[in-house]
């Protein structure tokens, strides 16, 4: 396929796009037409269907469609005038071509997570981790493909896994530097801290907040997921369960940042630092990746600062 960033004026194309949005509109003359937002992993393209003939099959927003048409430039923007549409069939497309994807290998990251789990010595924590990451096929499939956010950071396929692994690696470093930390508890909390996002956010193509996510948030949802699973193991120590749940509840660090509790144990404090570090640095990375060396990007609300890409030469 030819990605949207590669398309040029005057080309006639026939290929599959994700229809991100479909609007039924009318011209000034009262004629009905479709205004579409087409998407692949490189960006979006405005599409117009002026003639609603038999060549236009039924489709809706979030469908993958085979679109035939011609590229023009209208008001300085690329636009596709579409003459034929059919809904694409499963197997005709790969979702990774239509959404941003982690630039780190999904399976390699999963192997690293499993290696961290193998290093956990406490049998109760290790068994709990394996019940999710090694035995729960539905959880594993969702965890590998889910994003970590709607738009702020790691908002791409594999983003949740990439963020989780980065946080766990930082926690592993903290535990080595500060032996007072219970490493097994901290690594377990790091791997579980954002699993609530599997239910807070819908999967692709929507990648949007669910009702559960809006009403409860990923911190509460994730804590409940872990607590419910612990309930299957009556021998799981009650004190350890409470400490693990506290780490999850406190991982945003401050009440105003959405944490129901502030960190009260060192493992919760370390998890907060690791989570905040990766979130902030990834946010900066995503802002700066397309900036020229030395370029100022202006004030960024998420960072509360004007930011610039470093000149490295």
C-alpha positions as CSV (number, residue, x, y, z in Angstrom):
1,X,0.0,0.0,0.0
2,X,0.9,3.6,-0.4
3,X,0.7,5.6,2.8
4,X,-1.1,8.9,3.1
5,X,2.1,10.9,3.6
6,X,3.3,9.5,0.2
7,X,0.2,10.5,-1.8
8,X,0.5,13.3,-4.4
9,X,-2.0,15.5,-6.3
10,X,-3.3,14.0,-9.5
11,X,-2.8,10.4,-8.5
12,X,-5.6,7.9,-9.0
13,X,-5.6,5.3,-6.2
14,X,-7.5,2.2,-5.1
15,X,-6.6,1.0,-1.7
16,X,-7.9,0.3,1.8
17,X,-8.2,3.1,4.4
18,X,-9.6,3.3,7.9
19,X,-12.7,5.5,7.8
20,X,-12.0,7.4,11.0
21,X,-15.1,9.6,10.6
22,X,-18.1,9.8,8.3
23,X,-20.4,12.8,8.1
24,X,-23.6,12.9,5.9
25,X,-23.9,16.5,4.7
26,X,-25.7,18.5,2.0
27,X,-24.5,21.0,-0.6
28,X,-26.0,24.5,-0.9
29,X,-28.1,23.0,-3.7
30,X,-29.5,20.4,-1.3
31,X,-27.6,17.4,-2.6
32,X,-26.5,14.8,-0.1
33,X,-22.8,13.8,0.0
34,X,-20.4,12.1,2.4
35,X,-17.4,13.9,4.0
36,X,-14.9,11.4,5.3
37,X,-11.7,11.4,7.4
38,X,-9.5,8.6,6.1
39,X,-6.6,7.4,8.2
40,X,-3.5,5.2,8.1
41,X,-0.5,5.2,10.5
42,X,1.1,8.2,8.8
43,X,-1.8,10.6,9.1
44,X,-5.3,11.5,7.8
45,X,-6.8,12.5,4.5
46,X,-10.0,14.4,3.7
47,X,-12.3,12.3,1.5
48,X,-15.5,13.4,-0.4
49,X,-18.1,11.2,-2.0
50,X,-20.2,13.5,-4.2
51,X,-22.2,10.8,-6.1
52,X,-24.1,8.4,-3.8
53,X,-24.6,5.7,-6.4
54,X,-24.7,1.9,-6.4
55,X,-20.9,2.0,-6.4
56,X,-20.9,3.2,-2.8
57,X,-21.5,0.3,-0.5
58,X,-22.9,0.9,3.1
59,X,-20.2,1.6,5.6
60,X,-19.8,3.5,8.9
61,X,-17.2,5.3,10.9
62,X,-14.4,3.0,12.2
63,X,-14.9,0.6,9.2
64,X,-12.0,-0.3,6.9
65,X,-13.0,0.6,3.4
66,X,-11.6,0.0,-0.1
67,X,-11.8,3.4,-1.7
68,X,-11.2,4.3,-5.4
69,X,-10.7,7.8,-6.5
70,X,-8.5,10.7,-7.5
71,X,-6.4,13.1,-5.4
72,X,-6.8,16.8,-5.7
73,X,-5.7,19.9,-3.7
74,X,-8.5,22.0,-2.4
75,X,-7.9,25.1,-0.3
76,X,-4.3,24.0,0.1
77,X,-5.2,20.6,1.5
78,X,-5.0,17.2,-0.1
79,X,-8.4,15.7,-0.8
80,X,-9.6,12.5,-2.3
81,X,-12.7,12.5,-4.6
82,X,-14.1,9.0,-4.2
83,X,-16.1,7.2,-6.8
84,X,-16.3,3.7,-5.4
85,X,-16.3,2.2,-1.9
86,X,-16.7,-1.2,-0.5
87,X,-16.1,-2.5,3.1
88,X,-12.9,-4.3,3.4
89,X,-12.9,-8.0,4.5
90,X,-11.0,-9.4,7.4
91,X,-7.6,-10.5,6.2
92,X,-7.4,-7.8,3.5
93,X,-5.6,-5.4,5.8
94,X,-3.2,-5.3,8.8
95,X,-4.3,-2.9,11.6
96,X,-0.6,-2.0,12.2
97,X,-0.7,-0.1,8.8
98,X,-3.5,2.1,10.1
99,X,-2.5,3.1,13.7
100,X,0.7,4.3,15.2
101,X,2.7,1.3,16.6
102,X,5.4,1.1,19.2
103,X,8.8,1.2,17.5
104,X,10.0,-1.5,19.9
105,X,9.2,-5.2,19.1
106,X,6.0,-6.3,20.8
107,X,7.2,-9.9,21.4
108,X,10.7,-8.8,22.5
109,X,9.0,-6.5,25.1
110,X,6.8,-9.3,26.3
111,X,9.9,-11.6,26.7
112,X,11.5,-8.9,28.8
113,X,8.4,-8.7,31.0
114,X,8.4,-12.4,31.4
115,X,12.1,-12.3,32.4
116,X,11.3,-9.8,35.1
117,X,8.5,-12.0,36.4
118,X,10.9,-15.0,36.5
119,X,13.2,-12.9,38.7
120,X,10.5,-12.4,41.4
121,X,11.3,-14.6,44.3
122,X,8.1,-14.3,46.4
123,X,5.9,-17.2,45.4
124,X,2.6,-15.4,46.1
125,X,3.6,-12.4,43.9
126,X,5.1,-14.6,41.2
127,X,2.0,-16.8,41.0
128,X,-0.2,-13.7,40.8
129,X,1.9,-12.2,38.0
130,X,1.9,-15.4,36.0
131,X,-1.9,-15.8,36.4
132,X,-2.2,-12.6,34.3
133,X,0.9,-12.4,32.1
134,X,1.5,-16.1,31.4
135,X,-1.9,-17.9,31.8
136,X,-4.6,-15.4,30.9
137,X,-4.7,-15.5,27.1
138,X,-7.4,-12.7,26.7
139,X,-5.4,-10.5,29.0
140,X,-2.1,-11.2,27.2
141,X,-3.6,-10.4,23.8
142,X,-5.2,-7.2,25.0
143,X,-2.1,-6.1,26.9
144,X,0.2,-6.5,23.9
145,X,-1.9,-4.3,21.6
146,X,-3.4,-1.7,23.9
147,X,-2.4,1.9,24.2
148,X,-1.4,3.6,27.5
149,X,-3.4,6.8,26.8
150,X,-5.9,8.4,24.4
151,X,-3.5,11.2,23.3
152,X,-0.9,12.3,26.0
153,X,1.9,9.6,25.8
154,X,2.2,6.1,24.5
155,X,-1.1,6.5,22.6
156,X,-0.2,3.7,20.1
157,X,-0.5,0.0,19.6
158,X,1.9,-1.6,22.2
159,X,2.0,1.7,24.2
160,X,0.8,0.1,27.4
161,X,3.4,-2.6,27.2
162,X,6.2,-0.2,26.3
163,X,5.3,2.1,29.2
164,X,4.8,-0.8,31.7
165,X,8.2,-2.3,30.8
166,X,10.0,1.1,31.0
167,X,8.5,1.7,34.5
168,X,9.4,-1.8,35.7
169,X,13.0,-1.3,34.5
170,X,13.3,2.0,36.3
171,X,11.9,0.3,39.4
172,X,14.4,-2.5,39.1
173,X,17.2,0.2,39.0
174,X,15.7,1.9,42.1
175,X,15.6,-1.4,44.0
176,X,19.3,-2.1,43.2
177,X,20.3,1.4,44.4
178,X,18.2,1.4,47.6
179,X,18.2,-2.1,49.2
180,X,15.6,-1.1,51.7
181,X,13.1,-1.4,48.9
182,X,11.2,-4.7,48.7
183,X,12.1,-5.5,45.1
184,X,9.5,-8.2,44.5
185,X,6.7,-5.9,45.7
186,X,7.9,-3.0,43.6
187,X,8.4,-5.0,40.4
188,X,5.0,-6.6,40.8
189,X,3.4,-3.2,41.4
190,X,5.1,-1.7,38.4
191,X,3.8,-4.5,36.1
192,X,0.3,-4.1,37.4
193,X,0.1,-0.3,37.9
194,X,-1.7,0.5,34.6
195,X,-3.6,-2.7,33.8
196,X,-6.8,-0.8,34.5
197,X,-6.2,1.0,31.2
198,X,-7.3,-2.2,29.5
199,X,-10.9,-1.3,30.6
200,X,-10.5,2.5,31.0
201,X,-9.8,2.8,27.2
202,X,-11.4,1.0,24.3
203,X,-9.1,-0.8,21.9
204,X,-8.3,0.5,18.4
205,X,-9.7,1.9,16.2
206,X,-11.6,4.0,18.9
207,X,-8.9,4.2,21.6
208,X,-11.3,6.3,23.6
209,X,-12.6,6.4,27.2
210,X,-15.2,3.8,28.1
211,X,-18.1,4.5,30.5
212,X,-16.2,2.5,33.2
213,X,-13.1,4.5,32.5
214,X,-14.9,7.8,32.8
215,X,-16.7,6.9,36.0
216,X,-14.0,4.9,37.8
217,X,-10.6,5.6,36.1
218,X,-7.8,3.2,35.5
219,X,-6.3,3.4,39.0
220,X,-9.5,2.1,40.7
221,X,-10.2,-0.4,37.9
222,X,-6.6,-1.8,38.1
223,X,-6.7,-2.1,41.8
224,X,-10.0,-4.0,41.6
225,X,-8.6,-6.3,38.9
226,X,-5.7,-7.3,41.1
227,X,-7.8,-7.6,44.3
228,X,-10.3,-9.8,42.5
229,X,-7.6,-12.1,41.2
230,X,-6.0,-12.3,44.7
231,X,-9.4,-13.4,46.0
232,X,-8.8,-16.7,44.1
233,X,-5.9,-17.5,46.4
234,X,-6.9,-17.7,50.0
235,X,-3.3,-18.3,51.1
236,X,-2.2,-14.9,49.7
237,X,-0.9,-12.9,52.7
238,X,-3.4,-10.1,53.6
239,X,-0.7,-7.6,54.5
240,X,1.1,-8.2,51.1
241,X,-2.2,-7.7,49.3
242,X,-2.8,-4.4,51.0
243,X,0.7,-3.1,50.3
244,X,0.4,-4.1,46.6
245,X,-3.0,-2.4,46.2
246,X,-1.7,0.7,48.0
247,X,1.1,1.0,45.4
248,X,-1.4,0.9,42.6
249,X,-3.7,3.4,44.3
250,X,-0.8,5.8,45.0
251,X,1.1,5.6,41.7
252,X,0.1,9.1,40.6
253,X,1.7,10.5,43.7
254,X,-0.7,13.3,44.6
255,X,-4.4,13.6,45.2
256,X,-4.7,16.3,42.6
257,X,-3.1,14.0,40.0
258,X,-5.8,11.4,40.5
259,X,-4.3,9.1,43.2
260,X,-6.9,8.1,45.8
261,X,-3.9,7.8,48.2
262,X,-0.5,9.5,48.5
263,X,2.5,7.1,48.8
264,X,2.9,5.8,52.3
265,X,5.5,3.1,51.7
266,X,8.8,3.4,49.9
267,X,7.8,1.1,47.1
268,X,4.8,3.3,46.3
269,X,7.0,6.4,46.2
270,X,9.5,4.6,43.9
271,X,6.6,3.5,41.6
272,X,5.3,7.1,41.5
273,X,8.7,8.4,40.5
274,X,9.2,5.7,37.8
275,X,5.8,6.3,36.3
276,X,6.1,10.0,36.3
277,X,9.6,9.8,34.8
278,X,8.6,7.7,31.8
279,X,5.4,9.6,31.2
280,X,7.1,13.0,31.1
281,X,10.1,11.9,29.1
282,X,7.9,10.0,26.5
283,X,5.8,13.2,26.3
284,X,8.8,15.2,25.5
285,X,10.1,12.6,23.0
286,X,6.8,12.6,21.1
287,X,6.9,16.5,21.0
288,X,10.5,16.7,19.9
289,X,10.8,13.8,17.5
290,X,9.9,15.9,14.4
291,X,11.5,19.1,15.6
292,X,14.8,20.4,14.1
293,X,17.8,20.6,16.3
294,X,17.7,23.9,18.2
295,X,14.0,24.5,17.4
296,X,11.8,26.0,20.1
297,X,8.3,24.5,20.0
298,X,6.6,27.1,22.2
299,X,4.6,26.7,25.4
300,X,3.4,23.1,26.0
301,X,0.5,22.9,28.4
302,X,1.2,19.3,29.4
303,X,4.8,20.3,30.5
304,X,3.9,23.9,31.6
305,X,7.0,25.1,29.8
306,X,8.4,26.3,26.4
307,X,10.5,23.4,25.1
308,X,13.3,23.1,22.6
309,X,15.1,20.2,20.9
310,X,18.8,20.1,21.9
311,X,21.5,20.9,19.4
312,X,23.7,17.8,19.6
313,X,26.6,18.7,17.3
